[in-house]
């Protein structure tokens, strides 16, 4: 049960649990940054015009061909 919960998915993308945790935490931080940029852009449209979409594009490219 523990292996299924914590180890199976990281193994599918050829990572250890800790490697996968680090990747997911960085991914999460970048999503928060994208959300912040989108929020700034909502109030001041001339700021952060492409920031959120650029971050999301980068994240998509990093995850597209993983396990």
mmCIF file as gemmi writes it, N, C-alpha and C atoms, coordinates in Angstrom:
data_model
loop_
_atom_site.group_PDB
_atom_site.id
_atom_site.type_symbol
_atom_site.label_atom_id
_atom_site.label_alt_id
_atom_site.label_comp_id
_atom_site.label_asym_id
_atom_site.label_entity_id
_atom_site.label_seq_id
_atom_site.pdbx_PDB_ins_code
_atom_site.Cartn_x
_atom_site.Cartn_y
_atom_site.Cartn_z
_atom_site.occupancy
_atom_site.B_iso_or_equiv
_atom_site.pdbx_formal_charge
_atom_site.auth_seq_id
_atom_site.auth_asym_id
_atom_site.pdbx_PDB_model_num
ATOM 1 N N . UNK Axp A 1 ? 0.821 -1.194 0 1 0 ? 1 A 1
ATOM 2 C CA . UNK Axp A 1 ? 0 0 0 1 0 ? 1 A 1
ATOM 3 C C . UNK Axp A 1 ? 0.871 1.267 0 1 0 ? 1 A 1
ATOM 4 N N . UNK Axp A 2 ? 1.889 1.311 0.863 1 0 ? 2 A 1
ATOM 5 C CA . UNK Axp A 2 ? 2.781 2.477 0.937 1 0 ? 2 A 1
ATOM 6 C C . UNK Axp A 2 ? 3.488 2.675 -0.402 1 0 ? 2 A 1
ATOM 7 N N . UNK Axp A 3 ? 3.984 1.599 -0.979 1 0 ? 3 A 1
ATOM 8 C CA . UNK Axp A 3 ? 4.667 1.7 -2.266 1 0 ? 3 A 1
ATOM 9 C C . UNK Axp A 3 ? 3.722 2.242 -3.332 1 0 ? 3 A 1
ATOM 10 N N . UNK Axp A 4 ? 2.492 1.774 -3.339 1 0 ? 4 A 1
ATOM 11 C CA . UNK Axp A 4 ? 1.529 2.227 -4.341 1 0 ? 4 A 1
ATOM 12 C C . UNK Axp A 4 ? 1.271 3.719 -4.191 1 0 ? 4 A 1
ATOM 13 N N . UNK Axp A 5 ? 1.161 4.183 -2.968 1 0 ? 5 A 1
ATOM 14 C CA . UNK Axp A 5 ? 0.844 5.59 -2.722 1 0 ? 5 A 1
ATOM 15 C C . UNK Axp A 5 ? 2.033 6.503 -3.023 1 0 ? 5 A 1
ATOM 16 N N . UNK Axp A 6 ? 3.219 6.121 -2.591 1 0 ? 6 A 1
ATOM 17 C CA . UNK Axp A 6 ? 4.364 7.027 -2.645 1 0 ? 6 A 1
ATOM 18 C C . UNK Axp A 6 ? 5.402 6.712 -3.726 1 0 ? 6 A 1
ATOM 19 N N . UNK Axp A 7 ? 5.444 5.505 -4.244 1 0 ? 7 A 1
ATOM 20 C CA . UNK Axp A 7 ? 6.554 5.133 -5.12 1 0 ? 7 A 1
ATOM 21 C C . UNK Axp A 7 ? 6.164 4.777 -6.546 1 0 ? 7 A 1
ATOM 22 N N . UNK Axp A 8 ? 4.97 4.277 -6.754 1 0 ? 8 A 1
ATOM 23 C CA . UNK Axp A 8 ? 4.598 3.807 -8.093 1 0 ? 8 A 1
ATOM 24 C C . UNK Axp A 8 ? 4.637 4.915 -9.143 1 0 ? 8 A 1
ATOM 25 N N . UNK Axp A 9 ? 3.982 6.018 -8.879 1 0 ? 9 A 1
ATOM 26 C CA . UNK Axp A 9 ? 3.963 7.094 -9.877 1 0 ? 9 A 1
ATOM 27 C C . UNK Axp A 9 ? 5.349 7.682 -10.136 1 0 ? 9 A 1
ATOM 28 N N . UNK Axp A 10 ? 6.135 8.027 -9.108 1 0 ? 10 A 1
ATOM 29 C CA . UNK Axp A 10 ? 7.485 8.525 -9.409 1 0 ? 10 A 1
ATOM 30 C C . UNK Axp A 10 ? 8.302 7.542 -10.254 1 0 ? 10 A 1
ATOM 31 N N . UNK Axp A 11 ? 8.14 6.257 -9.985 1 0 ? 11 A 1
ATOM 32 C CA . UNK Axp A 11 ? 8.87 5.259 -10.775 1 0 ? 11 A 1
ATOM 33 C C . UNK Axp A 11 ? 8.436 5.286 -12.242 1 0 ? 11 A 1
ATOM 34 N N . UNK Axp A 12 ? 7.167 5.571 -12.494 1 0 ? 12 A 1
ATOM 35 C CA . UNK Axp A 12 ? 6.669 5.633 -13.877 1 0 ? 12 A 1
ATOM 36 C C . UNK Axp A 12 ? 7.335 6.74 -14.673 1 0 ? 12 A 1
ATOM 37 N N . UNK Axp A 13 ? 7.785 7.789 -14.012 1 0 ? 13 A 1
ATOM 38 C CA . UNK Axp A 13 ? 8.48 8.881 -14.698 1 0 ? 13 A 1
ATOM 39 C C . UNK Axp A 13 ? 9.983 8.843 -14.411 1 0 ? 13 A 1
ATOM 40 N N . UNK Axp A 14 ? 10.454 7.683 -13.972 1 0 ? 14 A 1
ATOM 41 C CA . UNK Axp A 14 ? 11.876 7.414 -13.748 1 0 ? 14 A 1
ATOM 42 C C . UNK Axp A 14 ? 12.496 8.376 -12.729 1 0 ? 14 A 1
ATOM 43 N N . UNK Axp A 15 ? 11.798 8.548 -11.603 1 0 ? 15 A 1
ATOM 44 C CA . UNK Axp A 15 ? 12.302 9.385 -10.521 1 0 ? 15 A 1
ATOM 45 C C . UNK Axp A 15 ? 12.134 8.671 -9.193 1 0 ? 15 A 1
ATOM 46 N N . UNK Axp A 16 ? 12.948 9.075 -8.236 1 0 ? 16 A 1
ATOM 47 C CA . UNK Axp A 16 ? 12.734 8.61 -6.868 1 0 ? 16 A 1
ATOM 48 C C . UNK Axp A 16 ? 11.619 9.46 -6.261 1 0 ? 16 A 1
ATOM 49 N N . UNK Axp A 17 ? 11.168 9.071 -5.076 1 0 ? 17 A 1
ATOM 50 C CA . UNK Axp A 17 ? 10.145 9.858 -4.385 1 0 ? 17 A 1
ATOM 51 C C . UNK Axp A 17 ? 10.613 11.293 -4.166 1 0 ? 17 A 1
ATOM 52 N N . UNK Axp A 18 ? 11.849 11.46 -3.681 1 0 ? 18 A 1
ATOM 53 C CA . UNK Axp A 18 ? 12.355 12.803 -3.391 1 0 ? 18 A 1
ATOM 54 C C . UNK Axp A 18 ? 12.574 13.631 -4.658 1 0 ? 18 A 1
ATOM 55 N N . UNK Axp A 19 ? 13.037 12.998 -5.726 1 0 ? 19 A 1
ATOM 56 C CA . UNK Axp A 19 ? 13.183 13.713 -6.998 1 0 ? 19 A 1
ATOM 57 C C . UNK Axp A 19 ? 11.818 14.195 -7.49 1 0 ? 19 A 1
ATOM 58 N N . UNK Axp A 20 ? 10.829 13.318 -7.378 1 0 ? 20 A 1
ATOM 59 C CA . UNK Axp A 20 ? 9.495 13.674 -7.828 1 0 ? 20 A 1
ATOM 60 C C . UNK Axp A 20 ? 8.898 14.78 -6.95 1 0 ? 20 A 1
ATOM 61 N N . UNK Axp A 21 ? 9.148 14.71 -5.663 1 0 ? 21 A 1
ATOM 62 C CA . UNK Axp A 21 ? 8.668 15.752 -4.763 1 0 ? 21 A 1
ATOM 63 C C . UNK Axp A 21 ? 9.275 17.096 -5.134 1 0 ? 21 A 1
ATOM 64 N N . UNK Axp A 22 ? 10.573 17.126 -5.39 1 0 ? 22 A 1
ATOM 65 C CA . UNK Axp A 22 ? 11.241 18.373 -5.759 1 0 ? 22 A 1
ATOM 66 C C . UNK Axp A 22 ? 10.665 18.925 -7.065 1 0 ? 22 A 1
ATOM 67 N N . UNK Axp A 23 ? 10.461 18.049 -8.041 1 0 ? 23 A 1
ATOM 68 C CA . UNK Axp A 23 ? 9.883 18.475 -9.319 1 0 ? 23 A 1
ATOM 69 C C . UNK Axp A 23 ? 8.495 19.059 -9.1 1 0 ? 23 A 1
ATOM 70 N N . UNK Axp A 24 ? 7.66 18.377 -8.334 1 0 ? 24 A 1
ATOM 71 C CA . UNK Axp A 24 ? 6.285 18.819 -8.097 1 0 ? 24 A 1
ATOM 72 C C . UNK Axp A 24 ? 6.245 20.128 -7.311 1 0 ? 24 A 1
ATOM 73 N N . UNK Axp A 25 ? 7.141 20.295 -6.345 1 0 ? 25 A 1
ATOM 74 C CA . UNK Axp A 25 ? 7.184 21.542 -5.584 1 0 ? 25 A 1
ATOM 75 C C . UNK Axp A 25 ? 7.609 22.717 -6.466 1 0 ? 25 A 1
ATOM 76 N N . UNK Axp A 26 ? 8.59 22.498 -7.331 1 0 ? 26 A 1
ATOM 77 C CA . UNK Axp A 26 ? 9.01 23.558 -8.253 1 0 ? 26 A 1
ATOM 78 C C . UNK Axp A 26 ? 7.879 23.88 -9.227 1 0 ? 26 A 1
ATOM 79 N N . UNK Axp A 27 ? 7.203 22.851 -9.714 1 0 ? 27 A 1
ATOM 80 C CA . UNK Axp A 27 ? 6.066 23.026 -10.612 1 0 ? 27 A 1
ATOM 81 C C . UNK Axp A 27 ? 4.994 23.879 -9.929 1 0 ? 27 A 1
ATOM 82 N N . UNK Axp A 28 ? 4.698 23.548 -8.689 1 0 ? 28 A 1
ATOM 83 C CA . UNK Axp A 28 ? 3.706 24.286 -7.916 1 0 ? 28 A 1
ATOM 84 C C . UNK Axp A 28 ? 4.109 25.747 -7.742 1 0 ? 28 A 1
ATOM 85 N N . UNK Axp A 29 ? 5.37 25.983 -7.43 1 0 ? 29 A 1
ATOM 86 C CA . UNK Axp A 29 ? 5.849 27.355 -7.25 1 0 ? 29 A 1
ATOM 87 C C . UNK Axp A 29 ? 5.701 28.158 -8.537 1 0 ? 29 A 1
ATOM 88 N N . UNK Axp A 30 ? 6.011 27.529 -9.652 1 0 ? 30 A 1
ATOM 89 C CA . UNK Axp A 30 ? 5.872 28.218 -10.938 1 0 ? 30 A 1
ATOM 90 C C . UNK Axp A 30 ? 4.409 28.501 -11.262 1 0 ? 30 A 1
ATOM 91 N N . UNK Axp A 31 ? 3.517 27.59 -10.904 1 0 ? 31 A 1
ATOM 92 C CA . UNK Axp A 31 ? 2.09 27.843 -11.1 1 0 ? 31 A 1
ATOM 93 C C . UNK Axp A 31 ? 1.624 29.023 -10.251 1 0 ? 31 A 1
ATOM 94 N N . UNK Axp A 32 ? 2.106 29.12 -9.019 1 0 ? 32 A 1
ATOM 95 C CA . UNK Axp A 32 ? 1.776 30.266 -8.172 1 0 ? 32 A 1
ATOM 96 C C . UNK Axp A 32 ? 2.289 31.56 -8.796 1 0 ? 32 A 1
ATOM 97 N N . UNK Axp A 33 ? 3.49 31.521 -9.364 1 0 ? 33 A 1
ATOM 98 C CA . UNK Axp A 33 ? 4.033 32.701 -10.034 1 0 ? 33 A 1
ATOM 99 C C . UNK Axp A 33 ? 3.171 33.084 -11.23 1 0 ? 33 A 1
ATOM 100 N N . UNK Axp A 34 ? 2.744 32.089 -12.002 1 0 ? 34 A 1
ATOM 101 C CA . UNK Axp A 34 ? 1.878 32.355 -13.154 1 0 ? 34 A 1
ATOM 102 C C . UNK Axp A 34 ? 0.559 32.967 -12.697 1 0 ? 34 A 1
ATOM 103 N N . UNK Axp A 35 ? 0.002 32.436 -11.625 1 0 ? 35 A 1
ATOM 104 C CA . UNK Axp A 35 ? -1.249 32.981 -11.093 1 0 ? 35 A 1
ATOM 105 C C . UNK Axp A 35 ? -1.063 34.419 -10.637 1 0 ? 35 A 1
ATOM 106 N N . UNK Axp A 36 ? 0.041 34.704 -9.984 1 0 ? 36 A 1
ATOM 107 C CA . UNK Axp A 36 ? 0.324 36.071 -9.543 1 0 ? 36 A 1
ATOM 108 C C . UNK Axp A 36 ? 0.465 37.022 -10.724 1 0 ? 36 A 1
ATOM 109 N N . UNK Axp A 37 ? 1.161 36.581 -11.756 1 0 ? 37 A 1
ATOM 110 C CA . UNK Axp A 37 ? 1.321 37.409 -12.952 1 0 ? 37 A 1
ATOM 111 C C . UNK Axp A 37 ? -0.034 37.661 -13.615 1 0 ? 37 A 1
ATOM 112 N N . UNK Axp A 38 ? -0.878 36.651 -13.666 1 0 ? 38 A 1
ATOM 113 C CA . UNK Axp A 38 ? -2.207 36.822 -14.246 1 0 ? 38 A 1
ATOM 114 C C . UNK Axp A 38 ? -3.048 37.789 -13.415 1 0 ? 38 A 1
ATOM 115 N N . UNK Axp A 39 ? -2.904 37.73 -12.107 1 0 ? 39 A 1
ATOM 116 C CA . UNK Axp A 39 ? -3.632 38.644 -11.233 1 0 ? 39 A 1
ATOM 117 C C . UNK Axp A 39 ? -3.173 40.09 -11.457 1 0 ? 39 A 1
ATOM 118 N N . UNK Axp A 40 ? -1.866 40.286 -11.529 1 0 ? 40 A 1
ATOM 119 C CA . UNK Axp A 40 ? -1.335 41.628 -11.81 1 0 ? 40 A 1
ATOM 120 C C . UNK Axp A 40 ? -1.865 42.106 -13.161 1 0 ? 40 A 1
ATOM 121 N N . UNK Axp A 41 ? -1.818 41.249 -14.157 1 0 ? 41 A 1
ATOM 122 C CA . UNK Axp A 41 ? -2.274 41.596 -15.496 1 0 ? 41 A 1
ATOM 123 C C . UNK Axp A 41 ? -3.765 41.95 -15.518 1 0 ? 41 A 1
ATOM 124 N N . UNK Axp A 42 ? -4.55 41.29 -14.682 1 0 ? 42 A 1
ATOM 125 C CA . UNK Axp A 42 ? -5.983 41.585 -14.631 1 0 ? 42 A 1
ATOM 126 C C . UNK Axp A 42 ? -6.246 43.026 -14.214 1 0 ? 42 A 1
ATOM 127 N N . UNK Axp A 43 ? -5.429 43.561 -13.314 1 0 ? 43 A 1
ATOM 128 C CA . UNK Axp A 43 ? -5.629 44.914 -12.813 1 0 ? 43 A 1
ATOM 129 C C . UNK Axp A 43 ? -4.873 45.968 -13.608 1 0 ? 43 A 1
ATOM 130 N N . UNK Axp A 44 ? -3.713 45.575 -14.16 1 0 ? 44 A 1
ATOM 131 C CA . UNK Axp A 44 ? -2.906 46.513 -14.954 1 0 ? 44 A 1
ATOM 132 C C . UNK Axp A 44 ? -2.512 45.777 -16.241 1 0 ? 44 A 1
ATOM 133 N N . UNK Axp A 45 ? -3.365 45.85 -17.244 1 0 ? 45 A 1
ATOM 134 C CA . UNK Axp A 45 ? -3.177 45.037 -18.453 1 0 ? 45 A 1
ATOM 135 C C . UNK Axp A 45 ? -1.848 45.211 -19.183 1 0 ? 45 A 1
ATOM 136 N N . UNK Axp A 46 ? -1.18 46.35 -19.014 1 0 ? 46 A 1
ATOM 137 C CA . UNK Axp A 46 ? 0.097 46.533 -19.709 1 0 ? 46 A 1
ATOM 138 C C . UNK Axp A 46 ? 1.249 45.8 -19.015 1 0 ? 46 A 1
ATOM 139 N N . UNK Axp A 47 ? 1.005 45.255 -17.821 1 0 ? 47 A 1
ATOM 140 C CA . UNK Axp A 47 ? 2.041 44.508 -17.1 1 0 ? 47 A 1
ATOM 141 C C . UNK Axp A 47 ? 1.84 43.011 -17.261 1 0 ? 47 A 1
ATOM 142 N N . UNK Axp A 48 ? 2.918 42.284 -17.269 1 0 ? 48 A 1
ATOM 143 C CA . UNK Axp A 48 ? 2.894 40.807 -17.302 1 0 ? 48 A 1
ATOM 144 C C . UNK Axp A 48 ? 2.043 40.279 -18.453 1 0 ? 48 A 1
ATOM 145 N N . UNK Axp A 49 ? 2.164 40.889 -19.603 1 0 ? 49 A 1
ATOM 146 C CA . UNK Axp A 49 ? 1.317 40.517 -20.736 1 0 ? 49 A 1
ATOM 147 C C . UNK Axp A 49 ? 1.49 39.061 -21.167 1 0 ? 49 A 1
ATOM 148 N N . UNK Axp A 50 ? 2.683 38.545 -21.102 1 0 ? 50 A 1
ATOM 149 C CA . UNK Axp A 50 ? 2.942 37.181 -21.569 1 0 ? 50 A 1
ATOM 150 C C . UNK Axp A 50 ? 3.57 36.303 -20.496 1 0 ? 50 A 1
ATOM 151 N N . UNK Axp A 51 ? 3.671 36.799 -19.29 1 0 ? 51 A 1
ATOM 152 C CA . UNK Axp A 51 ? 4.363 36.08 -18.225 1 0 ? 51 A 1
ATOM 153 C C . UNK Axp A 51 ? 3.683 34.761 -17.882 1 0 ? 51 A 1
ATOM 154 N N . UNK Axp A 52 ? 2.396 34.798 -17.589 1 0 ? 52 A 1
ATOM 155 C CA . UNK Axp A 52 ? 1.684 33.581 -17.187 1 0 ? 52 A 1
ATOM 156 C C . UNK Axp A 52 ? 1.682 32.553 -18.311 1 0 ? 52 A 1
ATOM 157 N N . UNK Axp A 53 ? 1.393 32.976 -19.52 1 0 ? 53 A 1
ATOM 158 C CA . UNK Axp A 53 ? 1.354 32.022 -20.632 1 0 ? 53 A 1
ATOM 159 C C . UNK Axp A 53 ? 2.741 31.446 -20.911 1 0 ? 53 A 1
ATOM 160 N N . UNK Axp A 54 ? 3.778 32.253 -20.727 1 0 ? 54 A 1
ATOM 161 C CA . UNK Axp A 54 ? 5.146 31.75 -20.917 1 0 ? 54 A 1
ATOM 162 C C . UNK Axp A 54 ? 5.51 30.691 -19.89 1 0 ? 54 A 1
ATOM 163 N N . UNK Axp A 55 ? 5.113 30.916 -18.643 1 0 ? 55 A 1
ATOM 164 C CA . UNK Axp A 55 ? 5.383 29.93 -17.589 1 0 ? 55 A 1
ATOM 165 C C . UNK Axp A 55 ? 4.626 28.638 -17.877 1 0 ? 55 A 1
ATOM 166 N N . UNK Axp A 56 ? 3.368 28.766 -18.261 1 0 ? 56 A 1
ATOM 167 C CA . UNK Axp A 56 ? 2.56 27.578 -18.548 1 0 ? 56 A 1
ATOM 168 C C . UNK Axp A 56 ? 3.12 26.816 -19.749 1 0 ? 56 A 1
ATOM 169 N N . UNK Axp A 57 ? 3.58 27.526 -20.761 1 0 ? 57 A 1
ATOM 170 C CA . UNK Axp A 57 ? 4.2 26.874 -21.923 1 0 ? 57 A 1
ATOM 171 C C . UNK Axp A 57 ? 5.431 26.083 -21.493 1 0 ? 57 A 1
ATOM 172 N N . UNK Axp A 58 ? 6.265 26.696 -20.657 1 0 ? 58 A 1
ATOM 173 C CA . UNK Axp A 58 ? 7.469 26.021 -20.16 1 0 ? 58 A 1
ATOM 174 C C . UNK Axp A 58 ? 7.102 24.767 -19.369 1 0 ? 58 A 1
ATOM 175 N N . UNK Axp A 59 ? 6.104 24.883 -18.498 1 0 ? 59 A 1
ATOM 176 C CA . UNK Axp A 59 ? 5.685 23.721 -17.702 1 0 ? 59 A 1
ATOM 177 C C . UNK Axp A 59 ? 5.14 22.615 -18.597 1 0 ? 59 A 1
ATOM 178 N N . UNK Axp A 60 ? 4.377 22.97 -19.598 1 0 ? 60 A 1
ATOM 179 C CA . UNK Axp A 60 ? 3.847 21.972 -20.528 1 0 ? 60 A 1
ATOM 180 C C . UNK Axp A 60 ? 4.999 21.241 -21.23 1 0 ? 60 A 1
ATOM 181 N N . UNK Axp A 61 ? 5.973 21.991 -21.696 1 0 ? 61 A 1
ATOM 182 C CA . UNK Axp A 61 ? 7.11 21.377 -22.379 1 0 ? 61 A 1
ATOM 183 C C . UNK Axp A 61 ? 7.879 20.435 -21.479 1 0 ? 61 A 1
ATOM 184 N N . UNK Axp A 62 ? 8.004 20.783 -20.195 1 0 ? 62 A 1
ATOM 185 C CA . UNK Axp A 62 ? 8.728 19.937 -19.253 1 0 ? 62 A 1
ATOM 186 C C . UNK Axp A 62 ? 7.98 18.639 -18.931 1 0 ? 62 A 1
ATOM 187 N N . UNK Axp A 63 ? 6.671 18.665 -19.024 1 0 ? 63 A 1
ATOM 188 C CA . UNK Axp A 63 ? 5.882 17.499 -18.612 1 0 ? 63 A 1
ATOM 189 C C . UNK Axp A 63 ? 5.298 16.705 -19.766 1 0 ? 63 A 1
ATOM 190 N N . UNK Axp A 64 ? 5.344 17.215 -20.968 1 0 ? 64 A 1
ATOM 191 C CA . UNK Axp A 64 ? 4.644 16.608 -22.098 1 0 ? 64 A 1
ATOM 192 C C . UNK Axp A 64 ? 5.01 15.133 -22.34 1 0 ? 64 A 1
ATOM 193 N N . UNK Axp A 65 ? 6.252 14.813 -22.267 1 0 ? 65 A 1
ATOM 194 C CA . UNK Axp A 65 ? 6.67 13.442 -22.594 1 0 ? 65 A 1
ATOM 195 C C . UNK Axp A 65 ? 7.094 12.623 -21.395 1 0 ? 65 A 1
ATOM 196 N N . UNK Axp A 66 ? 6.677 13.009 -20.216 1 0 ? 66 A 1
ATOM 197 C CA . UNK Axp A 66 ? 6.999 12.222 -19.022 1 0 ? 66 A 1
ATOM 198 C C . UNK Axp A 66 ? 6.058 11.036 -18.929 1 0 ? 66 A 1
ATOM 199 N N . UNK Axp A 67 ? 6.584 9.902 -18.428 1 0 ? 67 A 1
ATOM 200 C CA . UNK Axp A 67 ? 5.838 8.687 -18.17 1 0 ? 67 A 1
ATOM 201 C C . UNK Axp A 67 ? 4.42 8.821 -18.374 1 0 ? 67 A 1
